[in-house]
Amino acid sequence: MPITLAVADWKGRVSPVFDVTERVRLFVVDVDNPSDERPVTARLGDRSPHARARRLVELGARVLVCGAISRQLQTAVIASGIRVIPWVSGNVEEVVRAYRDGALDEARFAMPGCGGARLRRRHGGQRRCLSEETEETS
């Protein structure tokens, strides 16, 4: 079943901080039937967490792939019914292919500082950067 994947975009790469990202690229991804549809680029506008979450819903996003994201914004996006995959870096097209192939957890897509093992699931299954977890427990 196809889903709309929103990727925070900054000059063709995953934007390092979603909270200040100006635009997303939207891809229709169908794992069972890959196609070469052209992505659509959309502006996010308002930077408030609830406005950004609302805009993603308006755009039809079901999954958001981004770099760093504040807890408040991540909570607003998740509450809007959108799955968030944070702490990702790399070329947007490669990230979309990796998502489609189930390979987005490869170390090469980890944000710097998140390490090869990279992410742990904590706090209700949310993905957390290992360096962020270390800061919280220190």
C-alpha positions as CSV (number, residue, x, y, z in Angstrom):
1,M,0.0,0.0,0.0
2,P,1.5,3.4,-1.0
3,I,2.3,6.0,1.7
4,T,3.4,9.6,1.4
5,L,6.8,10.0,2.9
6,A,7.9,13.6,3.8
7,V,11.6,14.2,4.0
8,A,13.0,17.4,5.5
9,D,15.0,18.9,2.7
10,W,18.0,21.3,2.7
11,K,19.8,21.5,-0.7
12,G,19.1,17.9,-1.6
13,R,20.1,16.5,1.8
14,V,18.1,15.7,4.9
15,S,17.9,18.9,6.8
16,P,19.9,18.7,10.0
17,V,17.2,20.4,12.2
18,F,13.6,19.9,11.4
19,D,12.4,22.7,13.7
20,V,13.8,25.3,11.3
21,T,13.4,23.5,8.0
22,E,11.8,25.6,5.3
23,R,10.5,22.8,3.1
24,V,9.8,19.1,2.7
25,R,9.9,16.9,-0.3
26,L,7.0,14.5,-0.6
27,F,7.4,11.0,-2.1
28,V,4.7,8.4,-2.8
29,V,6.4,5.2,-1.7
30,D,5.0,1.8,-2.4
31,V,7.3,-1.0,-1.2
32,D,5.4,-3.6,-3.4
33,N,5.4,-1.5,-6.5
34,P,8.3,1.0,-6.7
35,S,7.8,3.8,-9.3
36,D,9.8,6.8,-10.5
37,E,7.2,9.4,-9.6
38,R,8.6,12.9,-9.2
39,P,8.6,14.2,-5.7
40,V,6.7,17.4,-4.8
41,T,8.4,20.1,-2.8
42,A,6.2,22.0,-0.3
43,R,7.0,24.9,2.0
44,L,6.2,24.5,5.7
45,G,5.7,28.1,6.7
46,D,4.9,28.7,10.3
47,R,7.5,27.3,12.8
48,S,5.1,26.6,15.7
49,P,5.0,22.9,16.4
50,H,1.2,22.6,16.0
51,A,1.2,24.6,12.7
52,R,4.0,22.4,11.3
53,A,2.2,19.2,12.3
54,R,-1.0,20.6,10.7
55,R,0.8,21.4,7.5
56,L,2.3,17.9,7.2
57,V,-1.3,16.5,7.6
58,E,-2.6,18.9,4.9
59,L,0.2,17.6,2.6
60,G,-0.9,14.0,3.2
61,A,2.3,12.9,4.9
62,R,2.1,9.6,6.8
63,V,5.8,9.3,7.7
64,L,8.4,12.1,8.3
65,V,12.1,11.5,7.9
66,C,14.2,14.2,9.4
67,G,17.5,15.0,11.3
68,A,17.2,16.4,14.8
69,I,13.8,17.4,16.0
70,S,12.7,19.0,19.3
71,R,10.7,16.8,21.6
72,Q,7.8,19.3,21.5
73,L,7.6,19.2,17.7
74,Q,8.0,15.5,17.5
75,T,5.2,15.0,20.0
76,A,2.9,17.3,17.9
77,V,3.7,15.5,14.7
78,I,3.1,12.0,16.3
79,A,-0.1,13.3,17.8
80,S,-1.2,14.2,14.3
81,G,-0.9,10.6,13.3
82,I,2.4,10.8,11.4
83,R,5.2,8.4,12.2
84,V,8.5,10.2,12.8
85,I,11.9,8.8,11.9
86,P,14.5,11.2,13.3
87,W,18.3,11.4,13.4
88,V,18.7,10.6,9.7
89,S,21.2,12.3,7.4
90,G,22.2,11.9,3.8
91,N,21.1,12.6,0.3
92,V,17.3,12.7,0.1
93,E,17.0,10.4,-2.9
94,E,19.3,7.8,-1.2
95,V,17.3,8.1,2.0
96,V,14.0,7.5,0.2
97,R,15.5,4.4,-1.5
98,A,16.8,3.1,1.8
99,Y,13.4,3.6,3.4
100,R,11.7,1.7,0.5
101,D,14.3,-1.1,0.9
102,G,14.0,-1.2,4.7
103,A,17.7,-0.2,5.0
104,L,17.3,3.2,6.7
105,D,18.9,1.9,9.9
106,E,22.3,1.5,8.2
107,A,25.0,3.5,9.9
108,R,25.7,5.6,6.8
109,F,22.3,7.3,7.4
110,A,23.0,8.2,11.0
111,M,23.4,11.8,11.9
112,P,27.0,12.6,13.1
113,G,27.3,11.9,16.8
114,C,24.7,9.2,16.7
115,G,27.2,6.4,16.1
116,G,27.0,3.2,14.2
117,A,24.6,1.4,16.6
118,R,22.9,4.8,16.5
119,L,19.4,4.5,17.9
120,R,17.6,3.0,20.7
121,R,13.9,2.7,21.2
122,R,12.8,4.3,24.4
123,H,9.9,6.4,25.7
124,G,7.1,4.6,23.9
125,G,9.1,3.4,21.0
126,Q,10.5,6.7,19.9
127,R,13.9,6.6,18.3
128,R,16.6,8.4,20.3
129,C,20.1,9.3,19.3
130,L,22.6,7.5,21.6
131,S,24.5,10.8,22.3
132,E,21.2,12.4,23.3
133,E,20.4,9.5,25.7
134,T,23.9,9.9,27.2
135,E,23.3,13.6,27.9
136,E,20.0,12.8,29.6
137,T,21.5,10.1,31.9
138,S,24.6,12.1,32.9
